[in-house]
Amino acid sequence: MDIKKYTAWFHDGDIKSIEYNLKELVISMMSSQIVEEEEFDNCIDLSKENVISGKLHIEGVKQIVIDDKVVQEQLMKKCQSGTVAHFDICENQVFLEIEWFEFLPRPRTVDYNRIVITATRIWWENLPDVEVT
């Protein structure tokens, strides 16, 4: 499934988990809620909460750049919650801006990252009927 035309809907969506092994990076994520008044083409199945829900598979990771610095360590979820500020896919690159939050005793921003991931293959697994974790 080509998720590229739906990336704008992920603004204010959530990063649920990040899994990384030597072959693949998988980011489980949900878009913000899509309401009836918005112009949405209905070519992708939504969850019962009216969100796009699934896993972004990034295979053959060549490079990860966080805040303009190439990193060697694996990408991981920093806090309890990650909110998507920007998401885009262009050719063989994923662009993410994530605002990380903790909920102790009230929500507060812990960090903000601009992430660029270069890979050989990027694809979306749409999971509208499964709660992504």
C-alpha positions as CSV (number, residue, x, y, z in Angstrom):
1,M,0.0,0.0,0.0
2,D,1.3,3.4,-0.9
3,I,1.0,5.6,2.2
4,K,2.8,8.6,0.6
5,K,-0.5,10.4,-0.3
6,Y,-1.8,10.0,3.3
7,T,1.2,11.3,5.3
8,A,-0.3,14.7,6.0
9,W,-3.1,13.0,8.0
10,F,-0.4,11.8,10.5
11,H,0.1,15.4,11.9
12,D,-0.8,15.1,15.6
13,G,-0.9,11.3,15.2
14,D,1.0,8.9,17.5
15,I,4.1,6.8,17.4
16,K,3.1,3.6,19.3
17,S,6.3,1.7,19.1
18,I,9.6,1.4,17.3
19,E,11.2,-2.0,16.6
20,Y,14.6,-2.3,15.0
21,N,16.7,-5.3,14.1
22,L,19.5,-5.7,11.6
23,K,17.3,-6.0,8.6
24,E,14.3,-3.8,9.3
25,L,13.0,-0.8,11.2
26,V,9.2,-1.0,12.0
27,I,7.4,2.1,13.3
28,S,3.9,1.4,14.6
29,M,1.8,4.6,14.2
30,M,-1.6,6.1,14.0
31,S,-2.8,9.2,12.2
32,S,-4.9,11.9,13.8
33,Q,-8.7,11.3,13.7
34,I,-10.2,11.9,10.3
35,V,-13.6,13.6,10.5
36,E,-16.4,13.4,7.9
37,E,-16.0,17.1,6.9
38,E,-12.4,16.6,5.7
39,E,-11.7,15.7,2.1
40,F,-10.6,12.1,2.4
41,D,-10.7,9.7,-0.6
42,N,-11.6,6.6,1.3
43,C,-9.0,4.5,-0.6
44,I,-7.5,3.3,2.6
45,D,-9.4,1.4,5.3
46,L,-9.7,3.3,8.6
47,S,-9.9,1.9,12.1
48,K,-13.2,2.1,14.1
49,E,-11.8,5.3,15.6
50,N,-11.5,6.8,12.1
51,V,-7.7,6.8,12.1
52,I,-5.1,5.3,9.7
53,S,-3.4,2.6,11.8
54,G,-0.5,0.4,10.9
55,K,3.2,-0.2,10.6
56,L,5.7,1.6,8.5
57,H,8.3,-0.9,7.4
58,I,11.7,0.5,6.5
59,E,14.0,-2.2,5.1
60,G,17.7,-2.0,4.4
61,V,18.4,1.0,6.6
62,K,21.4,2.9,5.1
63,Q,21.5,5.9,7.4
64,I,19.6,7.6,10.3
65,V,20.0,11.3,10.8
66,I,18.6,12.8,14.0
67,D,18.7,16.6,14.3
68,D,21.2,16.9,11.5
69,K,23.6,14.4,13.0
70,V,24.3,10.9,11.6
71,V,23.7,8.4,14.3
72,Q,25.1,4.9,14.6
73,E,22.8,3.7,17.4
74,Q,19.4,2.3,16.7
75,L,16.3,4.5,16.7
76,M,14.1,4.0,19.7
77,K,11.1,5.5,21.4
78,K,12.3,8.1,23.9
79,C,9.3,8.5,26.1
80,Q,5.8,7.2,26.9
81,S,4.3,9.2,24.0
82,G,5.5,10.4,20.6
83,T,3.4,12.8,18.7
84,V,4.0,13.3,15.0
85,A,4.6,16.9,14.0
86,H,5.6,16.0,10.4
87,F,5.7,12.9,8.3
88,D,6.7,12.5,4.7
89,I,8.2,9.9,2.4
90,C,10.2,10.9,-0.7
91,E,11.8,8.2,-2.9
92,N,13.9,6.2,-0.4
93,Q,13.7,8.5,2.6
94,V,11.4,8.9,5.5
95,F,11.1,12.3,7.2
96,L,9.7,12.5,10.7
97,E,9.4,15.2,13.3
98,I,8.4,13.8,16.6
99,E,7.5,15.6,19.9
100,W,8.2,13.3,22.8
101,F,6.1,13.5,26.0
102,E,5.9,12.1,29.5
103,F,2.7,12.0,31.5
104,L,4.1,12.5,35.0
105,P,1.9,14.2,36.7
106,R,0.9,16.3,33.7
107,P,2.0,16.1,30.0
108,R,5.2,17.9,29.3
109,T,7.5,18.0,26.3
110,V,10.7,16.0,26.9
111,D,12.3,16.3,23.5
112,Y,11.7,17.1,19.9
113,N,13.5,15.3,17.0
114,R,13.9,15.8,13.3
115,I,14.6,12.4,11.8
116,V,15.6,11.4,8.3
117,I,15.9,7.7,7.5
118,T,17.4,6.5,4.2
119,A,16.6,2.9,3.2
120,T,16.3,0.6,0.2
121,R,12.6,-0.2,0.6
122,I,9.8,1.6,2.5
123,W,6.3,0.2,2.7
124,W,3.1,0.5,4.8
125,E,1.2,-2.3,6.4
126,N,-2.3,-1.1,7.0
127,L,-3.9,-2.5,10.2
128,P,-7.3,-0.9,10.7
129,D,-8.7,-3.8,12.8
130,V,-5.7,-4.2,15.1
131,E,-4.7,-1.9,17.9
132,V,-1.1,-1.1,17.1
133,T,1.3,-1.2,20.0
